[in-house]
């Protein structure tokens, strides 16, 4: 017989609001949500006392590195880290080796991900090899379930090509059964950012470091807003980092443009001043910006301009982050710390944070049928149990990742994931991974 599992003593937070409730499920499906559930004989009880029970988190932007870069991360280790951070689904970026630009590579990723600690949702490249020259076989990829296309790591520089991509994507409804295709753009004009390793501003001048101006981001946002307005394509702005970018997106939404966006945890917790030590752990693209930009990102998350919090989890082999700042690769670990940082740094209630990290990104990713669902009978048991009072010290070396490049190492944090339930299985139990 199937075992009933019960989360007892928690505070449930979802689209319906916040209430005190126990949650029971059998075979991966929620069977009861009530003030107090009388456990059947043989039930498994999970402690949720003094904790928040919310739908599992969804990350729109994670680099799992496999295939081809397994020294830094694998799908297995990345998914384990995601589960430890409360995520039940992550969208895997396509800048792998080979690139996820062909159905065969996507099929391989899906096969490798079977049995992982969370659902791995492959995105696919918009252009072949992410080279910005030829369209990838988007129709074939869409027919096998891909809903997000991105050349992440490189913005599509050719405006005429981007227009064709939008026009083509807008015509794929017959292939997807009416589900929208989302074009996620890495907003960076390469000719402006070339030679820059951090934000161009006061601190790059002080440090004698080549900088990337804010305009490298905002010019591409302007271009794609205009192209989306023309074509009706759904454009998603990745890792928005500038105050100007937030304002452009705010106005575009008010004008009815089909636009969504995400902000990363590091872009609302760190600034370019962190680069003053020349420590490459703070090197990331887009770069850490100014305190004014951080304030704008926080405001955009608060008023709904920015739709989701993403991690841009970017593991790198430890020795590569020991290179000089201008030679080190950009990127930071983010999966295991995102929820704790969001609750600590944002002046938002838990329901708003849950929306930004669960059901809103699930809807953008096209997986809202199984992730970010209300916590009700009949819904999938994909859940995150978060203890808002647990204190812990962040350590990159103690994370599940094969890499260690967390910019928060040594930081005292409050709030940590206690349990993660994926398809009814406790893949994290008492803060420890079970897979």
C-alpha positions, 0 to 999 in steps of 0.5 A: 500500500502507498504511504501517506506523508504529512507535513505537520505544523507549518504555515502554508503560503501560496496563491490563495494566501497564508494560513496554518495547515498540515499538508498530506500527500500520497503517491506524489499528489496532495490529498488533504490540507487542513488545520490538523490531519489525523495520520493514518497508520504507517504515515510518515510525518515531516516536521514543519513547525515554525516553518513556511510551506510553499510551492516548490521554487522554479529557477528560470536561469541555471547553468548545469554545465552538462554536457561537456563541462562536467568538471565544473558541474553535472546535472546531478550535482546542480539538481541536488544544489537546487533541491537544497535551495528549495527548487523543484524545477530549474531551466537549464541554459544551453551554453553547454558543449555541444550547445543545446541547439539540436533535438538530440542534445536536448534528448540527452539532457532529459535522459541524464536528468531522469532521477535527478533531485528536481525537474531539469527543463532544457532551454535551447539556443536561438541560433546554431552554436549560439553564434548569432548567425543561423536560426536553430531548428526551433520548430523541431525543438518546440515540437519536443517540448522546448518552450524557452529559447536563448543564446544566454551568455551572448545576446543576439547582436544582429537586429535583422536576425532577431526580428526573424527569430521573433517572427518565426517564434510567433508562428509556432502556436500550431506546433506547441498547441497554443503554448507561447514560445519565450525568447529569453535575451541576454541583453548585452551589446558586445561592441560596447561591453568589449574589454570590460570586466566590471561595471563602468563607473566610479569603481572601475576608474578607481581600480583601473579596470576596463568597464561595461557601461549600462548602455550595453544592456539598455540599448538591447532592451530598447531594441527588443522592446521595439521588435516585440511590439512589432511582432507580438513575440514574448520577449524575456529579459534575463538578469536585468541589472540597470535602473534604466533597464527596469524603467524601460521594462516598466513602460513597455509593460504599461504599453502592452508589450509582451515582455517579462523579466528576471533579476538575480539575487546578486544584482540586488545584494551586491554592488560594484564596490565589492570588486574593490578587492580584485577578487574574481568571485565578484566577476559576473556578466552582466556586472555588479552595478551601483547602489542606485541600480540595486535600489531600482532592481528592488523597486522593480521586484516590489511593484511587479515590473520584474516578474521573477527572481532567478539565480544565474547559477554559474559554477566554474572550476575552482582554479579558474576563479583564482586567475587575475580578475581580467582573466577569470570567467564570470559567474557565481553560484546561486541555487542554495542561497537564493531564497535566504538572500531574498528574504533577508534583502528584500522588504517583501512579504513571504507571499510576494517572494514565493510568487517571484520564485515559484508560480510566476517563473513556472508560468513563464517557463511553461511548466505551471501545470506541475510547478508553482501550483496552489497547495490543494488536494489534487495538486502535485506534491512539489513543495518547499519548506523554509525555516525563516529563523535558522541561522547558518554560515554560507560556505561555497566549499560545503555546497553540493556543486562541484564548484565553490565560487559563492560570493557570500562565503563567510556570510551569516545568513538567517533562513534556510530550506528544511525540506524539499518535496519533489513529486512527493519524494523528500529529496531534502529532509532536515536540510540534508539531500537524500539523492 
